[in-house]
């Protein structure tokens, strides 16, 4: 007599209740995976590939906002020597290179895409 009808009904539908409780959690995880985790992993993979293909003469932008030209790429070491001004060379970590800048041709400067 002291047990409410709601508690009595919960004991009978155990399997269905478990599915209805887990379904929103699974849906939230799927949304997070496809909107946040997967694109971030793809971006990290592209950045790693860009750093592997780094070569002498590339113009780069460091994470500190410095434009530089790659002078020496050391294999097996995480250091790259870059020139930030004429006759001013510094060693930076590969991971601090944010982007490789593509040269803009004379004909490409005025076109819109």
LUMLUMBA-452621 format. One record per residue (C-alpha): residue number from 1; x negated, y negated, z negated. Coordinates in pm, whole numbers, plus 32768, in hexadecimal, padded with zeros to 4 digits. Example, Ala and Ser with C-alpha at 12.3 -4.5 7.8 and 13.67 -1.06 7.14 Angstrom:
% LUMLUMBA-452621
{site 1, {7B32, 81C2, 7CF4}},
{site 2, {7AA9, 806A, 7D36}},
END
This chain:
% LUMLUMBA-452621
{site 1, {8000, 8000, 8000}},
{site 2, {7EDA, 7F17, 7FCC}},
{site 3, {7E43, 7F58, 8125}},
{site 4, {7EB7, 7E65, 8230}},
{site 5, {7F3B, 7EEF, 837C}},
{site 6, {7E1D, 7E48, 843C}},
{site 7, {7D13, 7F18, 838A}},
{site 8, {7DDA, 8055, 83BB}},
{site 9, {7DF3, 801C, 8533}},
{site 10, {7C7D, 7FD6, 855B}},
{site 11, {7C18, 8134, 84EE}},
{site 12, {7CDB, 81DC, 8608}},
{site 13, {7C43, 8123, 8737}},
{site 14, {7ACD, 8143, 86EA}},
{site 15, {7A4B, 818A, 8849}},
{site 16, {7B0A, 8078, 88F9}},
{site 17, {7ABD, 7F7D, 87E7}},
{site 18, {7948, 7FBB, 880C}},
{site 19, {7955, 7F7A, 8983}},
{site 20, {7A1D, 7E39, 8959}},
{site 21, {7924, 7DBA, 8857}},
{site 22, {77EF, 7E0B, 8928}},
{site 23, {7875, 7D93, 8A78}},
{site 24, {784A, 7C1B, 8A2E}},
{site 25, {76E7, 7C54, 89B1}},
{site 26, {768A, 7D17, 8AE8}},
{site 27, {7728, 7C0C, 8BC5}},
{site 28, {7668, 7AF5, 8B12}},
{site 29, {7520, 7BB4, 8B39}},
{site 30, {7561, 7BE9, 8CAD}},
{site 31, {75A6, 7A75, 8CE1}},
{site 32, {746A, 7A14, 8C23}},
{site 33, {739C, 7B0D, 8CEC}},
{site 34, {7411, 7A96, 8E42}},
{site 35, {7417, 7922, 8DF2}},
{site 36, {72E7, 78FB, 8D0F}},
{site 37, {71FE, 7A25, 8CEE}},
{site 38, {71EB, 7AA1, 8E56}},
{site 39, {71A8, 794C, 8EFA}},
{site 40, {709C, 78FF, 8DF7}},
{site 41, {6FEC, 7A4A, 8E38}},
{site 42, {6FFA, 7A09, 8FAF}},
{site 43, {6F64, 78AF, 8F81}},
{site 44, {6E4B, 793B, 8EA6}},
{site 45, {6DFC, 7A45, 8FAA}},
{site 46, {6DE8, 7940, 90BF}},
{site 47, {6D01, 7868, 8FE7}},
{site 48, {6C1A, 7991, 8FA3}},
{site 49, {6C09, 79DC, 911A}},
{site 50, {6BBC, 786E, 9164}},
{site 51, {6A9C, 7874, 906A}},
{site 52, {6A12, 79B5, 9102}},
{site 53, {6A0E, 7917, 925E}},
{site 54, {6958, 77DD, 91E7}},
{site 55, {682D, 778C, 92C5}},
{site 56, {6721, 7688, 92F2}},
{site 57, {679F, 7541, 9387}},
{site 58, {6905, 7559, 9303}},
{site 59, {6999, 7420, 926B}},
{site 60, {6A3F, 7470, 9121}},
{site 61, {6B07, 73C8, 9010}},
{site 62, {6AA5, 7429, 8EAF}},
{site 63, {6B95, 7447, 8D8C}},
{site 64, {6B01, 7303, 8D04}},
{site 65, {6B6E, 7248, 8E3E}},
{site 66, {6A15, 722B, 8EDE}},
{site 67, {69F3, 7256, 9055}},
{site 68, {68B6, 7314, 90AC}},
{site 69, {6805, 73D2, 91BF}},
{site 70, {678E, 7535, 917E}},
{site 71, {6616, 7552, 91AC}},
{site 72, {65C6, 76A6, 9116}},
{site 73, {66A2, 77D3, 90D1}},
{site 74, {65FF, 78C9, 8FE3}},
{site 75, {6678, 7A2E, 900E}},
{site 76, {66B4, 7AF8, 8ED4}},
{site 77, {66BB, 79BD, 8DFD}},
{site 78, {67E4, 78E0, 8DAC}},
{site 79, {6720, 77A5, 8DFE}},
{site 80, {6733, 76D5, 8F3A}},
{site 81, {664E, 75AF, 8F80}},
{site 82, {6705, 7481, 900B}},
{site 83, {6697, 7329, 907D}},
{site 84, {6770, 7214, 8FEE}},
{site 85, {66A5, 70F1, 907E}},
{site 86, {6576, 70D8, 9162}},
{site 87, {6459, 7196, 90B7}},
{site 88, {652C, 71D8, 8F7D}},
{site 89, {6565, 734C, 8F51}},
{site 90, {6613, 73F7, 8E2E}},
{site 91, {666A, 755D, 8DDC}},
{site 92, {67D7, 75A7, 8D99}},
{site 93, {6896, 76E1, 8D48}},
{site 94, {6958, 777B, 8E67}},
{site 95, {6A98, 7777, 8D99}},
{site 96, {6A88, 75FA, 8D79}},
{site 97, {6AAB, 75CF, 8EF1}},
{site 98, {6C16, 757A, 8F25}},
{site 99, {6C30, 7563, 909E}},
{site 100, {6B68, 7576, 91E0}},
{site 101, {6BAE, 7446, 92B8}},
{site 102, {6BDE, 7477, 942B}},
{site 103, {6B41, 736F, 950C}},
{site 104, {6C3D, 7290, 95BC}},
{site 105, {6BFE, 7266, 972E}},
{site 106, {6C19, 7115, 97DE}},
{site 107, {6D50, 7183, 989F}},
{site 108, {6DFA, 7210, 9768}},
{site 109, {6DF3, 70CC, 969F}},
{site 110, {6F1D, 702A, 974C}},
{site 111, {6FFE, 7158, 977F}},
{site 112, {711A, 71B9, 969A}},
{site 113, {717F, 7321, 9661}},
END
